[in-house]
Amino acid sequence: MQFKISICKRINELREIKGMSWEQLVYAAGYSKGMITDLKNAKVEPRLSTVCRIAAALDMKPSELLDFNIDLSEFEKEK
């Protein structure tokens, strides 16, 4: 859950820095408004291909889009 929230915040932060509206980002990434709305509201966890398309729309590398702190315990296997 934390990943979805963190990626949403990061996309929004970078979108604002680039001076893009959500609608402009949707168009540039080639997605439907509904899909981006779900991502914006942290309803979906983006696939790697989605991260790559959004990064390209923001004119940056996917690694830059994923540059945020996250608690990795969310992804650890239960012992």
C-alpha positions, 0 to 999 in steps of 0.5 A: 500500500505504501508503494502506491501512495509514494509513487502517486505523490512522486508523480504529482510532485514531478508533474507540478515541477514540469508544469503539467496538468493531470490531463496533459500527463494523461495525453502525453503518456497515452492513457485514459483519464480513468486509469490516471485517476486511479493511479492519482488516487492510489487505487492501482499499483502501477506496472513497470510499463506504466512507470516507464510511460509516465517517466517518458511523458515527464521527460525523465528516466524511470529511475528518477520517477522511482527515487523516493524512500519506502519501507521495504518491510512491506515487500518481505516474505513472511517467515 
